[in-house]
Amino acid sequence: MISSRTLLSATVLWALLHLPAVAQPATAPGPAHANSPGLPVPRAFADRAASGEALVNAWFGLLALEPVGAGADNSPREVTAEQAIIRPYLDPAFQVQRSSGQRYNVNDYVPVNITTFAVSGVLSTEPVEGVKAVRYVVSTPDATIPDRGWLLSGDARPRLQVFRWNAARGHWVVVSVANFNTPTAAICDAVPVPWTGMGASVSPEDAELGRSLVDQWRAITMGAPRETTGTQELMIQLADGQGWPNPDGTPIMWSPARGYQVADIVTSRQDDLLVVSFVAVVSGLRVDARAYGSERHPRLLTYLRTAGGNWEPIALANFVTPAMIPAGLDCVTKTP
């Protein structure tokens, strides 16, 4: 078993996280990678009974692989190879929101370049069979964002992630990721990998549904009663590390906002799961006696359609303030 507190390298991960390869044609359905027909599925992803902690470690194991060889770093060739490895594990509704402001969908996701990681503090809920919401903290020393040329903090930072079991593919896939890590420096000699930008990925009807759910959440944040069946537990992660549910069972204490402005809504959906990201300016909101600032910041919400046809939130990520590299900070040289 892999310890969630052990710093792991990509070489060790390949040996520990994967099943023996099974040769398959590149066009075959199932868990083989489209561009690497013999590449096996990580054990946890192929395990229908896998825990949230096992899935998180398997996810970072994929991110830590070096598909074009050790020493490659953020080149377009490496990024393209990493995207080919990751894409079979992304749900069609997939969205990522980062504290630095970037967000991506299944078609344009640029993975963070990492070599080692350590996961801890894993808490998981399963709102329905085959869907897991997981929050945890992770450190990723020397991680970089290829399409920005930024070095990320190596400190342990929170994440919130939703997984879904995909029966057709025979393994778990990632529906949404909230990444609260922050950039600490620019890389002097980095040439950012081109990024095409996040395009529309849903029908006009689903886009309108996403907007209506954001309006509903805005009303709840300002004090409107939340209509719920009571069967879906909402997993919440804040940028300062607070989150719910927590191990001691303490409920969230909050007072409604006085103002809530929303902009830049992006919706993605696959069947009974919907992900919506947006930016908001909120005033007067207090959580556990802490006052929120009124600056613009992102949010990421994942919704589940219940058996009764209602859409209920199962994961909320609140990025209190988008983190950018401070003005005047010297660049650094990152060596392989």
C-alpha positions as CSV (number, residue, x, y, z in Angstrom):
1,M,0.0,0.0,0.0
2,I,1.2,3.5,-0.8
3,S,1.5,5.8,2.2
4,S,-0.3,9.1,1.6
5,R,2.4,10.9,3.5
6,T,5.3,9.5,1.5
7,L,7.0,11.6,-1.2
8,L,6.9,9.5,-4.3
9,S,8.9,9.7,-7.6
10,A,7.4,8.9,-11.0
11,T,9.6,5.8,-11.5
12,V,8.4,4.2,-8.3
13,L,4.8,5.2,-9.1
14,W,4.9,3.4,-12.4
15,A,5.9,0.2,-10.7
16,L,3.4,0.5,-7.8
17,L,0.3,2.0,-9.3
18,H,-0.1,0.0,-12.6
19,L,-1.3,-3.4,-13.6
20,P,0.7,-5.4,-16.2
21,A,0.2,-4.1,-19.6
22,V,-2.3,-5.7,-21.9
23,A,-1.8,-5.1,-25.6
24,Q,-4.8,-3.5,-27.3
25,P,-5.2,-1.8,-30.7
26,A,-5.1,1.9,-30.5
27,T,-8.8,2.2,-31.5
28,A,-10.1,-0.3,-29.0
29,P,-12.6,0.9,-26.3
30,G,-11.8,0.6,-22.7
31,P,-9.0,1.7,-20.4
32,A,-6.0,1.6,-22.8
33,H,-4.6,5.1,-23.7
34,A,-5.5,6.1,-27.3
35,N,-1.9,7.0,-28.2
36,S,-0.2,4.3,-26.1
37,P,-2.1,1.0,-26.7
38,G,-0.1,-1.0,-24.2
39,L,-0.3,1.4,-21.3
40,P,-2.1,-0.1,-18.4
41,V,-4.7,1.5,-16.2
42,P,-3.7,2.5,-12.7
43,R,-4.8,-0.1,-10.2
44,A,-7.0,2.3,-8.1
45,F,-8.8,3.7,-11.2
46,A,-9.7,0.1,-12.3
47,D,-10.9,-0.8,-8.8
48,R,-14.6,-0.2,-8.5
49,A,-14.2,-0.3,-4.7
50,A,-11.2,2.1,-4.6
51,S,-11.1,4.6,-1.7
52,G,-11.0,8.3,-2.3
53,E,-7.4,8.3,-1.0
54,A,-6.4,5.6,-3.4
55,L,-7.9,7.5,-6.3
56,V,-6.2,10.7,-5.4
57,N,-2.8,9.0,-5.2
58,A,-3.4,7.4,-8.6
59,W,-4.3,10.7,-10.1
60,F,-1.1,12.3,-9.0
61,G,0.8,9.2,-10.2
62,L,-0.5,10.0,-13.7
63,L,0.5,13.6,-13.4
64,A,4.0,12.6,-12.2
65,L,4.8,10.4,-15.2
66,E,7.5,11.5,-17.6
67,P,6.2,10.2,-21.0
68,V,9.1,11.5,-23.1
69,G,11.8,10.6,-20.7
70,A,13.4,12.0,-17.6
71,G,14.7,15.6,-17.8
72,A,12.1,16.8,-20.2
73,D,10.4,19.9,-18.8
74,N,7.3,21.7,-20.1
75,S,8.1,21.4,-23.8
76,P,5.2,21.2,-26.2
77,R,6.1,17.6,-27.0
78,E,6.0,16.6,-23.4
79,V,2.7,18.4,-22.7
80,T,1.1,16.7,-25.7
81,A,2.3,13.3,-24.4
82,E,1.0,14.1,-20.9
83,Q,-2.4,15.1,-22.3
84,A,-2.6,11.8,-24.2
85,I,-2.0,9.9,-20.9
86,I,-4.4,12.0,-18.8
87,R,-7.4,12.3,-21.2
88,P,-8.8,8.8,-20.8
89,Y,-9.3,9.6,-17.1
90,L,-11.3,12.8,-17.7
91,D,-15.1,12.8,-17.7
92,P,-16.7,14.7,-20.6
93,A,-18.0,17.2,-17.9
94,F,-14.4,17.7,-16.6
95,Q,-13.4,21.2,-15.4
96,V,-10.3,22.4,-13.5
97,Q,-10.2,25.7,-11.6
98,R,-6.9,27.0,-10.3
99,S,-6.4,29.7,-7.7
100,S,-4.1,31.5,-10.1
101,G,-7.2,32.0,-12.3
102,Q,-6.8,29.4,-15.1
103,R,-9.6,27.0,-15.8
104,Y,-9.8,24.2,-18.3
105,N,-12.2,21.6,-19.7
106,V,-11.7,18.2,-21.1
107,N,-10.5,19.4,-24.5
108,D,-7.9,22.0,-23.5
109,Y,-6.6,20.8,-20.1
110,V,-2.8,21.4,-19.7
111,P,-1.7,19.3,-16.7
112,V,0.6,20.7,-14.0
113,N,4.1,19.3,-14.4
114,I,5.1,17.5,-11.2
115,T,7.8,15.0,-10.2
116,T,7.0,14.2,-6.6
117,F,4.0,14.6,-4.3
118,A,2.7,13.8,-0.8
119,V,-1.0,13.5,-0.1
120,S,-2.5,13.7,3.4
121,G,-5.7,14.7,5.3
122,V,-8.0,12.9,2.9
123,L,-11.8,13.1,3.5
124,S,-14.3,11.5,1.1
125,T,-18.0,11.4,0.6
126,E,-20.0,9.2,-1.8
127,P,-23.3,11.1,-2.5
128,V,-24.5,8.2,-4.7
129,E,-22.9,4.9,-5.7
130,G,-20.2,5.5,-8.2
131,V,-19.5,9.2,-7.4
132,K,-16.9,10.4,-4.9
133,A,-16.2,13.9,-3.6
134,V,-12.7,14.1,-2.0
135,R,-10.9,16.9,-0.3
136,Y,-7.3,16.7,0.9
137,V,-4.0,18.5,1.1
138,V,-1.0,17.8,-1.2
139,S,2.5,19.1,-1.6
140,T,4.1,19.1,-5.0
141,P,7.7,20.5,-4.8
142,D,9.0,22.1,-8.0
143,A,5.6,21.8,-9.8
144,T,5.2,24.1,-12.8
145,I,2.3,25.4,-15.0
146,P,3.5,24.8,-18.6
147,D,1.2,27.3,-20.3
148,R,2.2,30.1,-17.9
149,G,5.9,29.4,-17.1
150,W,5.2,29.6,-13.4
151,L,6.7,27.7,-10.5
152,L,4.1,26.7,-7.9
153,S,4.5,26.6,-4.1
154,G,5.9,23.4,-2.7
155,D,3.8,23.8,0.5
156,A,0.9,21.5,1.3
157,R,-2.3,23.1,-0.2
158,P,-5.9,22.0,-0.3
159,R,-7.6,20.3,-3.3
160,L,-11.2,19.3,-3.9
161,Q,-11.9,16.6,-6.5
162,V,-14.9,14.7,-7.8
163,F,-14.6,11.2,-9.4
164,R,-17.2,9.1,-11.3
165,W,-17.1,5.4,-12.1
166,N,-17.4,5.1,-15.9
167,A,-18.8,1.7,-16.7
168,A,-18.1,1.9,-20.4
169,R,-14.4,2.6,-19.9
170,G,-14.1,0.2,-16.9
171,H,-12.4,2.7,-14.6
172,W,-12.9,5.9,-12.6
173,V,-12.7,9.3,-14.3
174,V,-12.2,12.8,-12.9
175,V,-15.2,15.2,-13.1
176,S,-13.8,18.3,-11.4
177,V,-10.7,19.5,-9.7
178,A,-10.2,22.6,-7.5
179,N,-6.5,23.4,-7.2
180,F,-5.7,25.9,-4.4
181,N,-1.9,25.9,-5.0
182,T,-0.4,29.3,-5.8
183,P,2.4,30.5,-8.0
184,T,5.6,31.8,-6.3
185,A,7.8,32.8,-9.2
186,A,8.2,32.9,-12.9
187,I,10.7,30.6,-14.5
188,C,13.4,32.7,-16.2
189,D,14.0,30.6,-19.3
190,A,10.5,29.2,-19.7
191,V,8.6,29.5,-23.0
192,P,4.9,29.0,-22.1
193,V,3.2,26.2,-24.1
194,P,0.5,27.7,-26.3
195,W,-3.0,27.3,-24.9
196,T,-6.0,27.6,-27.1
197,G,-8.4,28.8,-24.5
198,M,-11.5,27.3,-22.9
199,G,-14.3,27.0,-25.4
200,A,-18.0,26.1,-25.0
201,S,-18.7,22.5,-24.3
202,V,-22.4,22.2,-23.7
203,S,-25.7,22.9,-25.4
204,P,-27.5,26.2,-25.0
205,E,-30.0,24.4,-22.8
206,D,-27.3,23.1,-20.4
207,A,-25.6,26.5,-20.4
208,E,-28.9,28.1,-19.3
209,L,-29.2,25.3,-16.7
210,G,-25.8,26.2,-15.3
211,R,-26.7,29.9,-15.1
212,S,-29.9,29.1,-13.3
213,L,-28.0,26.9,-10.7
214,V,-25.5,29.7,-10.2
215,D,-28.4,32.2,-9.6
216,Q,-29.9,29.7,-7.2
217,W,-26.6,29.4,-5.3
218,R,-26.3,33.2,-5.2
219,A,-29.7,33.4,-3.6
220,I,-28.8,30.8,-1.0
221,T,-25.6,32.6,-0.2
222,M,-27.6,35.7,0.4
223,G,-30.0,33.9,2.8
224,A,-32.6,32.2,0.7
225,P,-33.6,28.7,2.1
226,R,-31.8,25.8,0.4
227,E,-34.4,23.3,-0.9
228,T,-32.8,19.9,-0.6
229,T,-33.9,16.3,-0.3
230,G,-31.3,16.0,2.5
231,T,-29.7,13.0,0.8
232,Q,-26.7,14.7,-0.7
233,E,-23.9,15.9,1.6
234,L,-22.1,19.0,0.3
235,M,-18.3,18.9,0.4
236,I,-16.8,22.4,0.8
237,Q,-13.2,23.6,0.5
238,L,-12.0,27.1,1.2
239,A,-8.7,28.6,0.1
240,D,-7.6,29.2,3.7
241,G,-7.7,25.5,4.4
242,Q,-11.1,25.3,6.1
243,G,-13.5,22.7,4.8
244,W,-16.6,20.7,5.6
245,P,-17.5,18.0,6.5
246,N,-14.6,17.9,8.9
247,P,-13.3,15.0,11.0
248,D,-14.9,16.2,14.3
249,G,-18.3,16.7,12.8
250,T,-18.4,20.5,13.6
251,P,-21.0,22.1,11.3
252,I,-20.3,25.1,9.2
253,M,-21.4,28.4,10.8
254,W,-22.0,31.3,8.4
255,S,-24.0,34.5,8.0
256,P,-25.5,35.5,4.6
257,A,-23.8,37.9,2.2
258,R,-25.2,41.4,1.6
259,G,-24.1,41.4,-2.0
260,Y,-23.2,38.9,-4.6
261,Q,-22.2,39.7,-8.2
262,V,-21.5,36.9,-10.7
263,A,-19.7,36.9,-14.1
264,D,-18.0,34.6,-16.6
265,I,-20.0,31.5,-16.1
266,V,-18.8,28.3,-17.8
267,T,-20.9,25.1,-17.7
268,S,-20.0,21.5,-18.6
269,R,-22.3,18.5,-18.2
270,Q,-22.4,14.7,-18.8
271,D,-25.6,12.9,-17.9
272,D,-26.4,13.4,-14.2
273,L,-23.3,15.5,-13.3
274,L,-22.9,19.1,-14.1
275,V,-19.9,21.4,-13.3
276,V,-20.1,25.2,-13.3
277,S,-17.3,27.7,-12.7
278,F,-17.6,31.4,-12.4
279,V,-16.1,34.5,-10.7
280,A,-17.9,36.4,-8.0
281,V,-17.6,39.5,-5.9
282,V,-19.2,38.9,-2.5
283,S,-19.7,41.4,0.3
284,G,-20.7,40.8,3.9
285,L,-20.3,37.0,4.0
286,R,-18.9,35.5,7.2
287,V,-17.8,31.9,7.7
288,D,-16.9,30.7,11.2
289,A,-16.8,34.4,12.3
290,R,-14.2,35.2,9.6
291,A,-15.2,38.0,7.2
292,Y,-14.7,37.4,3.5
293,G,-13.1,40.1,1.4
294,S,-15.0,41.8,-1.4
295,E,-12.5,41.2,-4.2
296,R,-13.2,39.1,-7.3
297,H,-12.5,35.4,-6.9
298,P,-13.4,32.1,-8.6
299,R,-15.8,29.4,-7.6
300,L,-16.2,25.8,-8.8
301,L,-19.5,23.9,-8.1
302,T,-20.3,20.3,-9.0
303,Y,-23.9,19.3,-9.1
304,L,-25.6,15.9,-9.1
305,R,-29.1,15.2,-10.5
306,T,-31.0,13.2,-8.0
307,A,-33.4,10.3,-8.7
308,G,-36.2,12.9,-8.2
309,G,-34.8,15.1,-11.0
310,N,-33.5,17.8,-8.7
311,W,-30.0,19.3,-9.1
312,E,-28.1,19.4,-5.8
313,P,-24.5,20.6,-5.2
314,I,-22.1,17.9,-4.0
315,A,-18.8,19.9,-4.1
316,L,-18.1,23.6,-3.7
317,A,-14.6,25.2,-4.0
318,N,-14.3,28.8,-2.9
319,F,-11.1,30.6,-4.0
320,V,-11.2,33.6,-1.7
321,T,-8.7,35.6,-3.8
322,P,-7.1,34.7,-7.0
323,A,-3.3,34.4,-6.3
324,M,-0.9,36.0,-8.8
325,I,2.9,36.3,-8.7
326,P,3.7,39.5,-6.7
327,A,4.8,42.5,-8.8
328,G,8.6,42.8,-8.8
329,L,9.4,39.2,-7.8
330,D,12.6,38.0,-9.4
331,C,12.4,35.0,-11.8
332,V,14.1,31.8,-10.9
333,T,15.9,29.2,-13.0
334,K,14.4,25.7,-12.6
335,T,16.9,22.9,-13.2
336,P,15.7,19.4,-14.2
